[in-house]
Amino acid sequence: MFGIGGGELIFIIIVALMLFGTDKIPEVARTIAKVVAQLKNASNDLKSEIQKSADEHGINDTVKQITSNFTDEVDKVKNSVIENHGDEISNLDKDNEISKPIDELKQNLDDVIGPIKRQL
């Protein structure tokens, strides 16, 4: 939780008790929770406004078009390489020495890009 360990959490609780006392801790916790909820609502509103503006200006369509063009070009290059050097590649990669690291890299890239694609 935010990179805070058990000892640090206990220290924070002790300091909070010393500063506010046992009577005010629930009130302070409620106030903090309200502030966090308001910040979350504000960020969600901002996010929806940005999304609405992007939809109005056609930015999402442009990004989808660029992504599809890029994917098409990658597929063309891949097919060209397979057509011209397919036998050499299959002989090279009999033990998955090449494709295994590539698959791992592809999975890592998908993990990073996945949330971006879901938003589009």
Stockholm file with secondary structure:
# STOCKHOLM 1.0

chainA/1-120         MFGIGGGELIFIIIVALMLFGTDKIPEVARTIAKVVAQLKNASNDLKSEIQKSADEHGINDTVKQITSNFTDEVDKVKNSVIENHGDEISNLDKDNEISKPIDELKQNLDDVIGPIKRQL
#=GR chainA/1-120 SS CTTCCHHHHHHHHHHHHHHHHHHHHHHHHHHHHHHHHHHHHHHHHHHHHHHHHHHHHTHHHHHHHHHHHHHHHHHHHHHHHHHHHHHHHHHHTTTSTTHHHHHHHHHHHHHHHHHHHHHC
#=GC SS_cons         CTTCCHHHHHHHHHHHHHHHHHHHHHHHHHHHHHHHHHHHHHHHHHHHHHHHHHHHHTHHHHHHHHHHHHHHHHHHHHHHHHHHHHHHHHHHTTTSTTHHHHHHHHHHHHHHHHHHHHHC
//
